[in-house]
Amino acid sequence: MSTYIERMIEEQLQLRERLRKLEAFIDTPKFDGLDELDRNLLRSQSWATINYLEILAQRIERAD
């Protein structure tokens, strides 16, 4: 396997973990205590991370 593919796979694993933690935080009372703008920004970050993961998966698949 090529080095750049390995780097993409590692990045994918790290992003999945960050997304898991962010989604877990979104389900907490602490998140509910944030102001509306901060909650919206965190939700947007979650959606952007999901999109990023989807793109990364496609790149990895095409590189195989």
N, CA, C and O of each residue as an XYZ file, in Angstrom:
256
protein
N       0.849     -1.183      0.000
C       0.000      0.000      0.000
C       0.891      1.243      0.000
O       1.921      1.300      0.672
N       0.471      2.197     -0.751
C       1.222      3.433     -0.903
C       1.177      4.277      0.380
O       0.217      4.211      1.147
N       2.220      5.059      0.590
C       2.309      5.880      1.796
C       1.181      6.892      1.882
O       0.635      7.110      2.963
N       0.817      7.519      0.755
C      -0.237      8.528      0.824
C      -1.590      7.891      1.136
O      -2.431      8.523      1.776
N      -1.814      6.662      0.700
C      -3.052      5.962      1.051
C      -3.060      5.647      2.543
O      -4.082      5.803      3.212
N      -1.940      5.213      3.050
C      -1.839      4.939      4.488
C      -2.125      6.203      5.291
O      -2.796      6.147      6.322
N      -1.616      7.350      4.818
C      -1.870      8.620      5.519
C      -3.353      8.979      5.481
O      -3.904      9.466      6.468
N      -3.995      8.738      4.341
C      -5.432      9.023      4.249
C      -6.233      8.114      5.186
O      -7.187      8.559      5.823
N      -5.842      6.851      5.264
C      -6.534      5.917      6.153
C      -6.350      6.335      7.609
O      -7.293      6.277      8.397
N      -5.143      6.753      7.963
C      -4.890      7.223      9.330
C      -5.714      8.474      9.618
O      -6.289      8.607     10.699
N      -5.771      9.379      8.663
C      -6.575     10.590      8.829
C      -8.051     10.231      8.998
O      -8.749     10.830      9.815
N      -8.518      9.265      8.233
C      -9.899      8.808      8.332
C     -10.201      8.264      9.728
O     -11.240      8.573     10.312
N      -9.292      7.461     10.249
C      -9.481      6.903     11.592
C      -9.542      8.008     12.645
O     -10.390      7.974     13.536
N      -8.641      8.989     12.541
C      -8.622     10.099     13.490
C      -9.902     10.934     13.393
O     -10.468     11.339     14.409
N     -10.345     11.182     12.170
C     -11.573     11.962     11.983
C     -12.786     11.243     12.549
O     -13.646     11.864     13.174
N     -12.857      9.931     12.330
C     -13.975      9.160     12.890
C     -14.015      9.278     14.407
O     -15.087      9.423     14.996
N     -12.850      9.215     15.036
C     -12.787      9.330     16.491
C     -13.212     10.731     16.943
O     -13.963     10.872     17.908
N     -12.736     11.755     16.250
C     -13.135     13.126     16.596
C     -14.637     13.314     16.423
O     -15.291     13.942     17.255
N     -15.180     12.767     15.342
C     -16.617     12.878     15.104
C     -17.391     12.151     16.189
O     -18.404     12.654     16.676
N     -16.922     10.973     16.571
C     -17.588     10.217     17.645
C     -17.646     11.042     18.921
O     -18.679     11.093     19.588
N     -16.530     11.688     19.261
C     -16.479     12.513     20.474
C     -17.375     13.739     20.352
O     -18.058     14.111     21.305
N     -17.371     14.361     19.184
C     -18.214     15.535     18.984
C     -19.687     15.159     19.082
O     -20.463     15.861     19.730
N     -20.075     14.069     18.451
C     -21.468     13.636     18.517
C     -21.870     13.250     19.933
O     -23.008     13.479     20.342
N     -20.947     12.668     20.677
C     -21.234     12.338     22.081
C     -21.441     13.619     22.882
O     -22.333     13.683     23.728
N     -20.625     14.637     22.624
C     -20.769     15.902     23.328
C     -22.097     16.575     22.990
O     -22.741     17.166     23.856
N     -22.497     16.478     21.728
C     -23.753     17.107     21.301
C     -24.940     16.511     22.060
O     -25.972     17.166     22.204
N     -24.804     15.302     22.536
C     -25.882     14.635     23.280
C     -25.815     14.853     24.790
O     -26.429     14.106     25.552
N     -25.073     15.874     25.226
C     -24.938     16.105     26.661
C     -25.668     17.375     27.096
O     -25.946     18.252     26.278
N     -25.973     17.465     28.387
C     -26.567     18.694     28.918
C     -25.627     19.900     28.782
O     -26.086     21.034     28.648
N     -24.315     19.653     28.816
C     -23.363     20.756     28.666
C     -23.532     21.431     27.302
O     -23.471     22.656     27.194
N     -23.745     20.622     26.269
C     -24.000     21.176     24.938
C     -25.262     22.020     24.957
O     -25.295     23.114     24.392
N     -26.300     21.511     25.605
C     -27.570     22.244     25.682
C     -27.414     23.587     26.386
O     -28.190     24.511     26.145
N     -26.407     23.693     27.257
C     -26.166     24.933     27.983
C     -25.422     25.989     27.184
O     -25.301     27.130     27.630
N     -24.920     25.625     26.007
C     -24.219     26.594     25.169
C     -25.218     27.530     24.508
O     -26.397     27.199     24.374
N     -24.745     28.693     24.099
C     -25.660     29.587     23.391
C     -25.942     29.033     21.996
O     -25.222     28.168     21.497
N     -26.986     29.542     21.391
C     -27.482     28.994     20.127
C     -26.432     29.023     19.012
O     -26.313     28.065     18.249
N     -25.682     30.101     18.916
C     -24.665     30.196     17.868
C     -23.613     29.103     18.024
O     -23.238     28.461     17.043
N     -23.135     28.888     19.244
C     -22.129     27.845     19.472
C     -22.687     26.455     19.162
O     -21.984     25.621     18.591
N     -23.950     26.199     19.535
C     -24.561     24.903     19.208
C     -24.653     24.718     17.699
O     -24.359     23.641     17.180
N     -25.061     25.767     16.998
C     -25.170     25.680     15.538
C     -23.808     25.467     14.889
O     -23.688     24.701     13.933
N     -22.787     26.137     15.402
C     -21.443     25.967     14.856
C     -20.940     24.537     15.061
O     -20.319     23.963     14.167
N     -21.203     23.969     16.221
C     -20.772     22.599     16.485
C     -21.530     21.600     15.609
O     -20.949     20.624     15.135
N     -22.824     21.841     15.395
C     -23.579     20.974     14.483
C     -23.028     21.083     13.064
O     -22.890     20.077     12.368
N     -22.714     22.299     12.642
C     -22.131     22.497     11.313
C     -20.790     21.791     11.201
O     -20.471     21.210     10.163
N     -20.012     21.841     12.265
C     -18.724     21.146     12.277
C     -18.934     19.643     12.137
O     -18.181     18.971     11.432
N     -19.940     19.124     12.796
C     -20.253     17.700     12.699
C     -20.622     17.332     11.267
O     -20.110     16.348     10.733
N     -21.497     18.101     10.644
C     -21.909     17.822      9.263
C     -20.724     17.924      8.311
O     -20.580     17.102      7.405
N     -19.877     18.929      8.512
C     -18.705     19.101      7.648
C     -17.753     17.923      7.801
O     -17.162     17.470      6.821
N     -17.602     17.429      9.012
C     -16.727     16.284      9.254
C     -17.280     15.033      8.576
O     -16.523     14.239      8.018
N     -18.592     14.861      8.625
C     -19.223     13.724      7.945
C     -18.956     13.808      6.443
O     -18.600     12.810      5.816
N     -19.126     14.994      5.870
C     -18.863     15.176      4.441
C     -17.393     14.899      4.120
O     -17.080     14.238      3.130
N     -16.515     15.401      4.948
C     -15.080     15.190      4.765
C     -14.759     13.698      4.791
O     -13.984     13.214      3.967
N     -15.352     12.973      5.732
C     -15.128     11.531      5.809
C     -15.617     10.818      4.553
O     -14.967      9.891      4.070
N     -16.748     11.243      4.032
C     -17.274     10.640      2.816
C     -16.328     10.871      1.636
O     -16.079      9.958      0.849
N     -15.805     12.087      1.517
C     -14.863     12.403      0.446
C     -13.582     11.590      0.605
O     -13.055     11.048     -0.366
N     -13.095     11.513      1.821
C     -11.874     10.743      2.083
C     -12.072      9.272      1.716
O     -11.185      8.650      1.131
N     -13.232      8.722      2.058
C     -13.527      7.326      1.727
C     -13.510      7.117      0.215
O     -12.999      6.107     -0.268
N     -14.064      8.064     -0.526
C     -14.069      7.951     -1.986
C     -12.661      8.025     -2.542
O     -12.307      7.282     -3.457
N     -11.858      8.921     -1.990
C     -10.457      9.037     -2.448
C      -9.676      7.758     -2.175
O      -8.898      7.308     -3.015
N      -9.884      7.180     -1.011
C      -9.197      5.939     -0.655
C      -9.639      4.817     -1.594
O      -8.813      4.043     -2.078
N     -10.927      4.736     -1.845
C     -11.456      3.700     -2.737
C     -10.876      3.851     -4.149
O     -10.519      2.856     -4.780
N     -10.780      5.067     -4.637
C     -10.255      5.301     -5.984
C      -8.748      5.021     -6.061
O      -8.226      4.679     -7.122
N      -8.066      5.167     -4.936
C      -6.609      4.990     -4.933
C      -6.210      3.516     -4.883
O      -5.083      3.163     -5.231
N      -7.125      2.665     -4.456
C      -6.804      1.225     -4.351
C      -6.526      0.603     -5.682
O      -6.242     -0.592     -5.758
